[in-house]
Amino acid sequence: MAILSKIRDRSIALIAVIGLALFAFVLDPSTLTDFFDSSKINEVGEVDGETISRQEYAEALDTYKTRNNSSMSNMQAAKTVWENILKDKIYTKQLEEAGVTVGETDVLNTIINSPSVQRNPQFLNEAGLFDRDSFMQFLKDTKESDDQNLWSAWSNYINEVGSNLKRDTYNNLIKAGLGASLKEGEYLYLEDNDLLSADVVYIPYSSIADSLVSITNSEVETYIKNNPSAYEVEASRDISYVKFDISPTDQDKEDIKNNVASFLEDRNDINKATAQEIIILGLKNATDYSIFFEENSSDIPMQESYYMKDELPKTISEAVLEGEVNDTFGPYEDKNYFKISKITEVFSRPDSVKASSIFIPYLGSQGATAATTKTEEQAKASIDSIYKLVRRSKKRFAQIASQINTDASKDNGGDIGWNTHSNSYNSTRFDLDLAAFMFENNTGKVGVVKSKYGYHVMRIDEQRNNQKGVKMITFGREIIASQETENNAFQNAEKFALEISSNGKNFYDVVKDNSYQSKPAIGLRIMDERVPGLLETQRQIVTWAFGSDTKVGAIQRFDIDKGYVVAILTNKTKKGLVSASKAMNRLKPTLLNEKKAAIIQANMVGASLNDIATANGVSIIKIDNTSLKSPSITGVGSEPKVIGAMYYAKENQLYSKVVGAKGVFAFVVSKKEKAATLPNYESYRQRLSQDRKNKIANIFNALKKTSDVQDNRAGFHGVQ
């Protein structure tokens, strides 16, 4: 009874659900099954009836982003992953229909024969040759391991190789059929080299005023329907928006500058633990800079950096180079920061050095590889022995470097090229001990240096531009808007949105009244993440514009990096053929020329070219030695359709009313000069064959176009 009571209580809702399902069934019986089929919820698309599940798509997306270290945005990754899934399914279907199978053995052989596997020391036997059994055991152990991260990576790689192999197999089959015959090669030769001369009458479309012809919406619609493939469009949205930037004001900048200046001098403070007054040293008197940076919050990490003249901020460069140790400078503005700096060292060094190196890594050093076997002690003993051999002989230095080094310097006798002072001392990739040896010794110096990468025998080959430089410590604050400025931007954005949404005012009237600047974003697509005019990605705006509840005229405020955006949805375009109103500007010139061509053709009467030219007030144009390869008419420009008509026309016969790209033509071919016969057309056959094979890159797009692809990823990516 309790169950029956609950059914009665919810009878209206139940009837509504059933009614909705039955209504859907009347429209499309297949939707009744879909309505109660929860699996449909878990689909993101189909390819020729084959489902692409949310799980399959999500796993592929996650794997792709992990492999690329999230170096791309979600939507960039989504586009690539979707294309990869489509390729795999489309090529698989094509191969199945062709009766071609790409099996596990094919994939395995492809992996085994790859250089990265063949040369991997892990899979080599004692003779240094690839051991297939060792590799197969590795795959087995990896698959059965408790830690599945490595197997997951290998599994993804195997699947990727399989997909690529399917693609290559299919493309190679197609490519094999894209040859060319010698006869086709001959035709190509003749088209390139047969010459013709003719007399031409040209009546341009511009000779008919636009006011004499008109284009209606119905004519545009008819043209679109007759050429549907050229005018199919995806669903899109148009918006207009106003951006409210959170930018620091002049007062904000002055406050930050004064704040940074306060860290130059000592200041009094209270010790929270003892309640006693203490003195916090300013940059001028500080000697322990790690304590200074701990006590004072800097937006620039603590680092003592080296500078030559050209590397110093221009606002302080002259003063710094005249300064001494412990001199301070600032506050000064540099790269969106207000900074104060202090000289901690003054030196005179070359600004660049050319050097050579012999390098031996050891186990545990940053330069160690899978092939490294020496301990630190062994590496030191080896480098000392090498130093004794090469310190006085450049020739022997180059010979041993070519034998020992494993980087690009191996082929250059150990030459590591030129290194600048700034990059050597300030880059985390370089080593300070190497930099010190190169820049603090003289040309010709040879010595042993231990770096974080291993042991080196270094030789200084050349130095240039010896000059004064400094080492400085710099404290700074980023120039950003204050909380008050940010609040003002928020209030302005909120007020603007409320005036339109709550008070019913026109978006553009409010923009004009407030002297704001509105920007349009036309043709946003459902998987877009960028909005024209906004630097950062704004997927949130796109998902809002495509939301089922977002109507034309809807207003929304968005928080963006360093500002706010107030947007209005101005138009919705459904998937299908473009509307006549949107295509009018694009199609109008084409349709105008069609009507102008009809008018010109009606007036192009006469028994000769001279009659036609006289009747239309134009002169006869002469063209000489023109070919299909260069289909140009003197004074007109490129007209391939007209030259093509001449190529197949009879000599000394009048042809008129020929429609071209720029007007209507009449012509008489006066002479055709056949190209000399070649003994063989093999080179032209090969060219034609290669041109066809080069187009194999377009095969996937052609296959995708003929496949029934349903893309429902929008819901997965936030569109409700």
C-alpha angles and dihedrals in degrees: 000000000000090000092049090049091054091049090052091048091054098036095114092053091045092050090049092053093048091044092052091050093049091047089053089049092054090053094044121356091206091064092066090069091043091051093062096030107101090190089074088066088059095054126097096180151324137241113204090331096315111124124235105204126212089241094053092048095044093049092048091048093049092047092049094049092046091051091050093045090241088288091147135053124264093255094047089053091044092055093050094044092048091051091049092052091048091049093051094049097041095047091044090054093046092051092047091052089048091050093242119138127200103196137186091267091057091051092046093050091050091053094044092051094050114111092234091061097036092053099039107121088216090068100041124105126223090278090056093250127130112268111207093192091054091053093047091049089050091055091047094049092046092051092050095043120117089230103069097182094094093045090049089056092048092045091053090048092050091050091049092051089050092052092047091048091054090050094047093045093053094042092049090052090052092044091054089063096048099085127121135227127237088248090057088049089053091051089051091051092050093048089053097045111026107105131205137188124203148164113239139193113203124191110183125218087236089069087075114070116236089231090067093063132044136192123218129203090245090057090051091048091050092050091050092049091050091050103035099154091061094050105041111125136189121239108279143174133216122210139173121208145180119217121213107200123209097218127161113257125221088261091052090053093048091051092050091047092052091046092053091047090057090067092065095073132053116262137195121246140164122252104232093208098049100021087227125136114255136181119237110205119235123220092268093063101026117113101168100062095183089063091045091055091045092053095043123047111233126185087211116070116240110268133145104221132192121232138188119196097270092049097055121096105268094232092065105020098104094045093047094051089052091047134095136221112299094021112135130210135197161319087242132158117245131158095344094313135100106224144185120200138190130201111236098171139014120203145161116228142143114273092224138020134196112211145166129220143194108201134199119177123201135207109287096020121118090244094058119118135184087276094054112113106156123104119224091261093049092048091050092050091049094048092048090053091048091048091058090052099047107030093096101027123070090183093055090043090058093045095052092042089055090051099043110029118090100191131076091285088070090082093045101054092260095308108154093181130224122338124189122227093239096050093044097051102031103038118093088213092064125067122241093217091055090046092050092052094047099045102031097051133064131257112283095029114142121191148143116262129185113211135171086266098054138272124330139189100212127195124189107220104173140358130191144184101023107201147150118281140170141217112222141183114215132199120190151162126218115245102242135152119274123243089255091055091048091050091052091052090050093048092049091050093046093047091050092051093047094050089059104035099037104027095039096233122156114263095227094044091055090047090053095044091054096040090239124153118238122200128201125225107194126191102012109180126216095251096043121117101181126077114203110252096025115097099206126058114273108189089154091067092050094049090050092050091052096042114125090233095050109101128190106276094032116144126210136173118217132194111228133172108293095353152016135267126209110198135185124200105232103174145007122208119195123219111267135057117359115253120256092242092056094044096045097092092045096046101035096085091049094049093043090054091049091055092043089050090056091051092048092047091052090056096042097098131139142103093247142026089255091055092050093046093048093047091053099038096242136120129243114257120213121211124188133197097354122164137193087250090065105026099184131140120208111257092004108063132217113003107162095167092054095045088046089055090050091050091062097034124106119252120260093009124123118241119181143172092042109162115221138173096271103024148324121301142200120190148170118208106223099183142008118197115198117217118248114271114254123217089229137012097198095119091054091045090053092048092051092045092050092047089055093047091049088062090064087096087072094055096093094053089050092050092047091051091055094044124088100243120180113193113195098156094118092087091051089054098050108276108135 
